Amino acid sequence: MQHALDIEGEKIKPTYSGQIAFCAFCKEKVIGKCGKIYIWHWQHAHNANCDLWKEAETEWHRSWKNKFPSEWQEKIIKKNNEKHIADIFTDNGIVIEFQNSMISSSTIAEREMFYEKMIWVINAQTFKNNLITENKSDKHLAEIDYRYSVQRTSLQQYNSIELQNIKRKSKSLSSEIQNRENDLSLLKSLTDIFSFDNKNAETFVERIIKIWESENLFVEPSLVDITNDAALISKKPFFKLLGELKRNKYFLSVAIENSVEIEQLYKERADLEADLDNLKPALKEELKFVASQFLKREDEITQLSRVIAFFKSESEENDKELQQLKGSIDNYITTNLKILEANFDEERNKIIKDKDKLTLSWKHERKSWASAGAPIFFDIGDDTLLYKYPDNKVCVVKVIDFLHKYSKNDNKY
Ligand SMILES: [Zn+2]
């Protein structure tokens, strides 16, 4: 200690070696030590029963205490029939304890309870290699950048499988519709040649017979295949009879009136017409058969049209579902992206705010200090302290700034 009481009870510092004074705490005799190496101090004459909380004083203790005003040093604090010497007691009533050796967490708790408003300065010069400090903020920023980019991507791809399924269905439906529409137009081209006859076989047959029986034998090119169909067995004899009738007409037109020849020709004509009339039903049946081969496709057309209508309604439903799903997915993504970005900003800002803080890790943790409630400063030498935040982050504090803070009427730590 650097302070003792003289005979008059005045607080004094030693001025020469061997000087006698009395301990302010235990009233025992103390002797001045004023050498060339150590800071001048008092030492108990005998192994006194002084403040048991005080460890053997070192130069480290003395030099720290000397950084503060003399009247703040070695202040005896009495409370509930208990008293202890506080290393420093500031104007603001804060006790600063300089701790050189290891102490247990129960001792830490006991002293924090007694002093109440206090801070610890721990001599870490001997174990500073045990403290690893690193600035992890860049690493943390990169980590959250990566983590959020992964989350963003997975969110943007949210539910795309379901969406893809619907899109795939939509595509296959339109190709189904397209195929059937192609079939339909092919079928329609087969029956459309009967449009003139309202796609009625009887009407068609009557029309063709009428054409054949007329002077003008022109048949539309689209019908040529039908009217030349091999199934029309009666067509050849029918045309032969038509030819004979034409010839008969010609002979009749040039024959002399009331001749035997005319009579003959009239008879022949009546026979030819009768033959034609006899042949007509068979020819009509044959024509009807050929036309029906085409016209029976009408049923297929109806059926196919029904299938197409069904697919179209299904496709409409599917499109509706697609739009709905797209809407809800967009909504979900937008909402969650907003939340994600807000979280990202918050996390990022937190790191940026603490970016000058260092992360403290111990090679071999001195667990007792983890339980301390009061602020802790590790003295790591070179006029530098590490201030430990509750989250195990630390920041570098220059001793001069530390003194400035605690010698003034404010304290931010
Ligand atoms: Zn004493």
Residues whose N, C-alpha, C, O or C-beta is under 5 A from the ligand:
A	BS01	ZN	C23 F25 C26 K27 A48 C50
